[in-house]
Amino acid sequence: MAKQGPGSGTKYSVWSLARNALSHHENWTQAWRSPEPRPEYDVIIVGGGGHGLATAYYLAKVHGVTNVAVVEKGWIGGGNTGRNTTIVRSNYLWDEAAHLYEKSLKLWEGLSQDLNYNVMFSQRGVMNLGHNLQDMRDIYRRSAANRLNGIDSEVLTPADLKRMVPIMNTSKDSRYPVLGASYQPRGGVARHDAVAWGFARGADSYGVDIIQNCEVTGIRRDNGRVTGVETSRGFIKSRKVGVVAAGHSSVIANMAEIRMPVESHPLQALVSEPVKPVLHTVVMSNAVHGYVSQSDKGELVIGAGIDAYTGYGQRGSSEIIEGNIAAICELFPIFSRVRMLRQWGGIVDVTPDACPILSKTDVKGLYFNCGWGTGGFKATPGSGWAFAHTIAQDRPHELNEAFALNRFVSGALIDEHGAAGVAH
């Protein structure tokens, strides 16, 4: 290797590293602007989570609509985007859901390159365990449906599982013996903060205004069409408003006198102390309602089912955590010695058929993206892509046409609740 002389790139990079280490961030450029809200925009997106930011990004990039504001009552990614377990998969049963989530997964696969921002998408695979004969029948059915839709899916035996995840308890004497699993190799996890930051920076680069600490307090209408939103920072005019407010969707819908068919529930998760790499895939169980993966830092990221009660508190009940940990420890006995570091809760809005609403409403210019239940994170890029099309064209894309709000009147439901049992 040639010797580095004075003024070489290596010398400069070392000096640059030292300078930035001592700068305490004073000289770092902002990833996105923090502008004051303008009086009027072509489109206002209510909600600065992953879905809202992705909508703004694709509005600007794909449809050329750049006079857009994203208004967020708190900080970017401070809601459900930062309060989930980051699982990404597309192995849903029904065609409508499978195609939408598969679009999202394909976007995930090129997202870091598209945004020029590392979202740390790790395709380590996702397993869904079966514990009884009916579970296995459902697994074979869903796996076959996935393959018919061009989605990767395999059925694993207990021997396959033991070979891939040696620490799993596959004993026939366990309370919920593991009889097999479905497996999607292209599934995995991503870094939730990076997803929000990447989409925020990308949208900002197209001129989108991202306005934090700006709570929507009302939706103004005139003669059946939206004219803008009342906020804690004044009225902002717009003829198109897209609402992507996760667990608070029904609250904002009430402002426009729309009854949204969703219930908001707390959803809990927890993280362990770091341990050496022992789990190289995502393992989910519908029967015990637990799922676990291991982060790049070595933490075990563990999730549970929703609390039965409705509410808007970002917390949950201790009995859910106790049952969840007991189930995880039965599946992975070695985890019983691991200490938990922290716990959190998000607010999820659940529809009767466990599928989202990406739809126009009876108020012209008002659109809603909600009802993702516990499966919203995995859909982030696909949701934003389809919702941006709906807003820009004032009509749904064929991918989200079936997810219209009026399906709860017509009865054309997409019953993933009955098909999957769990929608994470």
C-alpha positions as CSV (number, residue, x, y, z in Angstrom):
1,M,0.0,0.0,0.0
2,A,1.4,3.4,-0.9
3,K,2.4,5.7,1.9
4,Q,0.0,8.5,2.6
5,G,1.6,11.9,2.2
6,P,0.8,15.3,3.7
7,G,-2.7,16.4,2.9
8,S,-3.8,12.9,2.0
9,G,-7.5,11.8,2.2
10,T,-6.7,9.6,5.2
11,K,-5.2,12.5,7.2
12,Y,-8.1,14.7,6.3
13,S,-10.7,12.1,7.3
14,V,-9.0,11.6,10.6
15,W,-9.0,15.4,11.2
16,S,-12.6,15.7,10.1
17,L,-13.6,12.9,12.5
18,A,-11.9,14.6,15.4
19,R,-13.3,18.0,14.5
20,N,-16.9,16.6,14.4
21,A,-16.3,14.6,17.6
22,L,-15.5,17.9,19.4
23,S,-18.1,20.0,17.7
24,H,-21.0,18.9,19.9
25,H,-23.1,18.9,16.7
26,E,-22.9,22.7,16.3
27,N,-21.8,22.4,12.7
28,W,-24.1,19.6,11.7
29,T,-26.6,20.5,9.0
30,Q,-30.3,19.8,9.7
31,A,-31.7,16.7,8.1
32,W,-34.9,18.7,7.3
33,R,-36.2,22.2,7.7
34,S,-38.5,23.4,10.5
35,P,-40.5,26.1,8.7
36,E,-43.4,28.2,9.9
37,P,-46.7,27.1,8.4
38,R,-47.7,29.0,5.3
39,P,-51.3,30.2,4.9
40,E,-52.1,27.7,2.2
41,Y,-51.0,24.4,0.7
42,D,-52.2,22.2,-2.1
43,V,-52.2,19.2,0.2
44,I,-52.0,18.9,4.0
45,I,-51.0,15.6,5.6
46,V,-52.1,15.2,9.2
47,G,-49.7,13.0,11.0
48,G,-45.9,12.9,10.9
49,G,-45.3,9.2,11.4
50,G,-43.9,6.9,8.8
51,H,-47.2,6.6,6.7
52,G,-47.7,10.4,6.7
53,L,-44.1,11.1,5.7
54,A,-44.1,8.4,3.1
55,T,-47.3,9.9,1.6
56,A,-45.8,13.3,1.3
57,Y,-42.6,11.8,-0.2
58,Y,-44.4,9.9,-2.9
59,L,-46.8,12.8,-3.6
60,A,-43.7,14.9,-4.4
61,K,-41.6,12.3,-6.1
62,V,-44.1,10.3,-8.1
63,H,-46.9,12.9,-8.7
64,G,-45.0,16.2,-8.7
65,V,-47.1,17.6,-5.9
66,T,-44.6,19.5,-3.8
67,N,-46.7,22.3,-2.2
68,V,-47.4,20.0,0.7
69,A,-47.3,20.3,4.5
70,V,-47.0,17.5,7.0
71,V,-48.4,18.7,10.4
72,E,-47.5,16.7,13.5
73,K,-48.8,17.4,17.0
74,G,-45.6,16.2,18.6
75,W,-42.3,15.2,16.9
76,I,-41.5,13.3,13.8
77,G,-41.9,9.5,14.5
78,G,-43.0,10.0,18.1
79,G,-46.2,8.0,17.7
80,N,-46.6,4.4,16.6
81,T,-43.6,4.6,14.2
82,G,-41.3,4.7,17.2
83,R,-43.5,2.3,19.3
84,N,-43.6,-1.0,17.5
85,T,-41.5,-4.1,16.9
86,T,-40.6,-3.3,13.3
87,I,-41.6,-6.6,11.7
88,V,-41.9,-6.6,7.9
89,R,-43.7,-9.3,6.0
90,S,-46.3,-9.7,3.2
91,N,-47.6,-13.3,3.8
92,Y,-51.3,-12.4,4.2
93,L,-54.0,-14.8,3.1
94,W,-56.5,-12.7,1.1
95,D,-55.5,-11.4,-2.3
96,E,-56.3,-7.8,-1.6
97,A,-54.1,-7.7,1.5
98,A,-51.4,-9.8,0.1
99,H,-50.9,-7.6,-3.0
100,L,-50.8,-4.4,-0.9
101,Y,-48.3,-5.7,1.6
102,E,-46.2,-7.3,-1.2
103,K,-46.0,-3.9,-3.0
104,S,-44.8,-2.5,0.3
105,L,-42.2,-5.3,0.7
106,K,-40.8,-4.6,-2.8
107,L,-40.5,-1.0,-1.9
108,W,-38.7,-2.0,1.3
109,E,-36.2,-3.9,-0.7
110,G,-35.0,-0.8,-2.5
111,L,-35.9,1.8,0.1
112,S,-32.4,2.6,1.5
113,Q,-31.2,3.2,-2.1
114,D,-34.3,5.3,-3.0
115,L,-34.0,7.5,0.0
116,N,-30.2,7.5,0.1
117,Y,-30.6,6.8,3.8
118,N,-29.9,3.5,5.5
119,V,-33.2,2.2,7.0
120,M,-31.4,-0.9,8.2
121,F,-33.8,-3.3,6.5
122,S,-32.7,-6.8,7.4
123,Q,-34.3,-9.7,5.4
124,R,-33.7,-12.4,8.1
125,G,-37.0,-14.2,7.5
126,V,-40.3,-14.4,9.5
127,M,-41.7,-17.6,11.0
128,N,-45.3,-18.1,12.0
129,L,-45.6,-21.1,14.3
130,G,-48.3,-23.7,14.3
131,H,-49.3,-25.4,17.6
132,N,-52.2,-27.6,16.7
133,L,-53.7,-29.4,13.6
134,Q,-56.0,-26.4,12.8
135,D,-52.9,-24.1,12.9
136,M,-51.1,-26.3,10.5
137,R,-54.1,-26.5,8.1
138,D,-54.2,-22.7,8.1
139,I,-50.5,-22.5,7.5
140,Y,-50.7,-24.8,4.5
141,R,-53.6,-22.8,3.2
142,R,-51.9,-19.5,3.6
143,S,-48.6,-20.7,2.2
144,A,-50.4,-22.0,-0.9
145,A,-52.3,-18.8,-1.4
146,N,-49.0,-16.8,-1.0
147,R,-47.3,-18.8,-3.7
148,L,-50.3,-18.4,-6.0
149,N,-49.8,-14.7,-5.6
150,G,-46.1,-14.8,-6.3
151,I,-45.1,-14.3,-2.7
152,D,-42.3,-16.4,-1.2
153,S,-43.5,-18.9,1.4
154,E,-42.4,-22.3,2.8
155,V,-43.8,-24.8,5.3
156,L,-41.3,-25.9,7.9
157,T,-41.3,-29.1,10.0
158,P,-40.2,-29.2,13.7
159,A,-36.9,-30.6,12.5
160,D,-36.5,-27.6,10.1
161,L,-37.2,-25.2,12.9
162,K,-34.7,-26.9,15.3
163,R,-32.1,-26.7,12.6
164,M,-32.7,-23.0,11.9
165,V,-33.4,-22.0,15.5
166,P,-31.6,-24.4,17.9
167,I,-32.7,-22.5,21.0
168,M,-36.4,-23.1,20.3
169,N,-38.2,-25.6,22.5
170,T,-39.8,-28.1,20.1
171,S,-40.6,-30.7,22.7
172,K,-43.9,-32.5,22.3
173,D,-44.4,-32.2,26.1
174,S,-44.6,-28.4,26.1
175,R,-47.9,-26.6,26.8
176,Y,-48.1,-25.5,23.1
177,P,-46.1,-28.0,21.2
178,V,-44.6,-26.7,17.9
179,L,-45.9,-28.7,15.0
180,G,-44.4,-26.6,12.2
181,A,-44.4,-23.1,10.8
182,S,-44.8,-21.0,7.7
183,Y,-41.7,-19.1,6.7
184,Q,-41.2,-16.1,4.5
185,P,-37.5,-15.7,3.8
186,R,-37.9,-12.1,2.4
187,G,-39.5,-10.9,5.6
188,G,-37.5,-9.2,8.4
189,V,-37.1,-6.1,10.4
190,A,-36.1,-2.5,9.9
191,R,-35.0,0.5,12.0
192,H,-38.1,2.5,12.9
193,D,-36.4,5.8,13.6
194,A,-34.4,5.6,10.3
195,V,-37.6,5.0,8.3
196,A,-39.2,8.2,9.7
197,W,-36.0,10.2,9.3
198,G,-35.3,9.0,5.8
199,F,-38.8,9.8,4.6
200,A,-38.7,13.2,6.3
201,R,-35.4,14.1,4.7
202,G,-36.5,12.8,1.3
203,A,-39.8,14.8,1.4
204,D,-38.0,17.9,2.6
205,S,-35.6,17.6,-0.3
206,Y,-38.6,18.0,-2.7
207,G,-39.8,21.1,-0.8
208,V,-42.4,19.6,1.5
209,D,-42.8,21.5,4.7
210,I,-42.6,19.4,7.9
211,I,-44.2,21.2,10.7
212,Q,-43.8,19.7,14.2
213,N,-45.6,20.7,17.4
214,C,-48.7,21.7,15.4
215,E,-51.8,19.9,16.6
216,V,-54.9,19.8,14.4
217,T,-57.9,21.0,16.4
218,G,-60.6,21.1,13.7
219,I,-61.4,20.5,10.0
220,R,-63.0,23.3,8.2
221,R,-65.6,22.6,5.5
222,D,-67.8,24.5,3.1
223,N,-70.6,23.1,1.0
224,G,-69.4,19.5,1.4
225,R,-65.7,20.0,0.7
226,V,-62.7,20.5,2.9
227,T,-61.2,24.0,3.0
228,G,-58.4,23.5,5.5
229,V,-57.5,22.6,9.1
230,E,-57.6,24.5,12.4
231,T,-54.3,24.0,14.3
232,S,-52.6,25.1,17.5
233,R,-50.6,27.4,15.2
234,G,-53.6,28.9,13.4
235,F,-55.7,28.0,10.4
236,I,-54.0,26.5,7.3
237,K,-55.9,26.5,4.1
238,S,-56.0,23.6,1.7
239,R,-58.5,21.9,-0.7
240,K,-57.0,18.5,0.0
241,V,-56.4,17.0,3.5
242,G,-55.0,13.5,4.1
243,V,-55.4,12.2,7.6
244,V,-52.8,9.6,8.8
245,A,-53.1,9.8,12.5
246,A,-52.8,6.1,13.6
247,G,-54.6,5.6,16.9
248,H,-56.3,9.0,16.9
249,S,-58.0,8.6,13.5
250,S,-61.5,8.5,14.9
251,V,-60.9,11.6,16.9
252,I,-60.0,13.6,13.8
253,A,-62.8,12.0,11.8
254,N,-65.3,13.3,14.4
255,M,-64.0,16.8,13.7
256,A,-65.5,16.3,10.2
257,E,-68.6,14.6,11.5
258,I,-67.5,11.2,10.1
259,R,-68.0,8.1,12.2
260,M,-64.9,5.9,11.6
261,P,-65.4,2.1,12.2
262,V,-62.2,1.7,14.3
263,E,-61.4,1.0,17.9
264,S,-58.2,2.3,19.5
265,H,-56.3,-0.1,21.8
266,P,-52.9,-0.1,23.6
267,L,-50.3,-2.4,22.1
268,Q,-47.3,-3.3,24.3
269,A,-43.8,-4.4,23.6
270,L,-40.6,-4.7,25.6
271,V,-36.8,-4.9,25.1
272,S,-34.2,-7.0,27.0
273,E,-30.7,-6.3,28.0
274,P,-28.2,-7.0,25.1
275,V,-27.0,-10.6,24.7
276,K,-24.8,-12.2,22.1
277,P,-26.5,-13.2,18.8
278,V,-28.7,-16.2,19.4
279,L,-31.8,-15.5,17.2
280,H,-31.2,-14.8,13.5
281,T,-34.8,-14.7,12.4
282,V,-38.2,-13.4,13.5
283,V,-40.4,-15.9,15.4
284,M,-44.2,-15.3,15.8
285,S,-46.8,-17.4,17.5
286,N,-50.6,-16.8,17.1
287,A,-51.6,-19.3,19.8
288,V,-49.5,-17.7,22.5
289,H,-49.6,-14.3,20.9
290,G,-46.0,-13.6,21.2
291,Y,-43.3,-12.6,18.8
292,V,-39.6,-12.0,19.1
293,S,-36.5,-10.9,17.2
294,Q,-33.0,-9.8,18.1
295,S,-31.8,-6.3,17.2
296,D,-28.4,-5.4,15.9
297,K,-27.5,-4.2,19.4
298,G,-28.3,-7.7,20.8
299,E,-31.6,-6.7,22.5
300,L,-34.5,-9.1,22.4
301,V,-37.4,-7.2,20.9
302,I,-40.6,-8.9,22.2
303,G,-44.2,-8.0,21.4
304,A,-47.6,-9.1,22.8
305,G,-51.2,-8.8,21.7
306,I,-53.4,-5.7,22.2
307,D,-55.0,-5.0,25.5
308,A,-58.8,-5.7,25.5
309,Y,-59.8,-2.3,26.6
310,T,-60.0,0.8,24.4
311,G,-58.0,3.9,25.2
312,Y,-55.5,6.4,24.1
313,G,-52.8,5.9,26.8
314,Q,-49.4,4.9,25.5
315,R,-49.1,2.2,28.1
316,G,-50.8,-1.2,28.9
317,S,-51.7,-3.6,31.6
318,S,-49.2,-5.8,33.5
319,E,-51.1,-9.0,32.9
320,I,-50.5,-8.8,29.1
321,I,-46.7,-8.5,29.7
322,E,-46.8,-11.4,32.3
323,G,-48.6,-13.7,29.9
324,N,-46.4,-12.6,27.0
325,I,-43.1,-13.3,28.9
326,A,-44.4,-16.6,30.1
327,A,-45.1,-17.7,26.5
328,I,-41.8,-16.5,25.2
329,C,-39.9,-18.3,28.0
330,E,-41.7,-21.5,27.2
331,L,-40.7,-21.2,23.5
332,F,-37.2,-20.2,24.4
333,P,-36.2,-21.4,27.9
334,I,-32.8,-19.8,27.8
335,F,-34.5,-16.3,27.8
336,S,-35.8,-16.9,31.3
337,R,-32.5,-15.6,32.6
338,V,-32.5,-12.4,30.6
339,R,-33.5,-9.2,32.2
340,M,-36.0,-6.7,30.6
341,L,-34.7,-3.2,30.2
342,R,-37.8,-1.2,29.2
343,Q,-41.4,-1.5,28.1
344,W,-43.6,0.8,26.0
345,G,-47.1,1.0,24.5
346,G,-48.5,2.3,21.3
347,I,-52.0,3.1,20.2
348,V,-53.4,1.0,17.4
349,D,-56.7,1.5,15.6
350,V,-58.4,-1.8,14.6
351,T,-61.1,-2.3,12.1
352,P,-63.7,-5.1,12.2
353,D,-61.9,-7.0,9.4
354,A,-58.3,-6.3,10.6
355,C,-57.6,-4.5,7.3
356,P,-56.8,-0.8,6.8
357,I,-58.9,2.1,5.4
358,L,-57.2,4.0,2.5
359,S,-60.0,5.9,1.1
360,K,-61.8,9.0,0.0
361,T,-64.7,10.2,2.2
362,D,-68.0,11.8,1.6
363,V,-66.3,15.2,2.3
364,K,-64.7,16.1,-1.0
365,G,-61.0,16.6,-0.7
366,L,-60.8,14.7,2.7
367,Y,-59.0,11.3,2.7
368,F,-58.3,8.8,5.5
369,N,-55.5,6.3,6.0
370,C,-56.1,4.4,9.2
371,G,-57.1,1.1,10.7
372,W,-53.8,-0.8,10.2
373,G,-54.2,-2.4,13.6
374,T,-51.0,-4.0,14.7
375,G,-49.6,-4.3,11.2
376,G,-48.9,-0.7,10.2
377,F,-45.1,-0.5,10.2
378,K,-44.6,-3.2,7.6
379,A,-46.9,-1.3,5.2
380,T,-45.2,2.1,5.6
381,P,-43.8,2.5,2.1
382,G,-46.7,0.8,0.3
383,S,-49.3,2.7,2.3
384,G,-47.7,6.0,1.5
385,W,-47.3,5.1,-2.2
386,A,-51.0,4.1,-2.6
387,F,-52.4,6.9,-0.4
388,A,-50.3,9.5,-2.4
389,H,-51.9,8.2,-5.6
390,T,-55.4,8.4,-4.1
391,I,-54.9,12.0,-3.0
392,A,-53.1,13.2,-6.2
393,Q,-55.6,11.5,-8.6
394,D,-58.7,11.8,-6.3
395,R,-59.3,8.1,-6.9
396,P,-57.8,5.0,-5.4
397,H,-55.1,2.9,-7.0
398,E,-56.2,-0.6,-7.9
399,L,-54.0,-1.8,-4.9
400,N,-56.1,0.1,-2.4
401,E,-59.5,0.2,-4.2
402,A,-60.8,-2.7,-2.0
403,F,-59.9,-0.8,1.2
404,A,-62.5,1.9,0.8
405,L,-64.4,3.2,3.8
406,N,-67.8,2.2,2.3
407,R,-67.0,-1.5,2.5
408,F,-68.3,-1.5,6.0
409,V,-71.7,-0.5,4.5
410,S,-71.6,-2.8,1.5
411,G,-70.3,-5.8,3.4
412,A,-67.4,-6.4,1.0
413,L,-65.0,-7.0,3.9
414,I,-61.4,-8.4,3.7
415,D,-61.4,-10.7,6.8
416,E,-57.8,-11.0,7.8
417,H,-59.0,-11.2,11.4
418,G,-60.5,-14.6,10.7
419,A,-57.7,-15.7,8.4
420,A,-54.6,-14.8,10.3
421,G,-55.7,-14.6,13.9
422,V,-53.0,-12.0,14.4
423,A,-52.1,-9.1,12.2
424,H,-48.6,-8.1,13.3
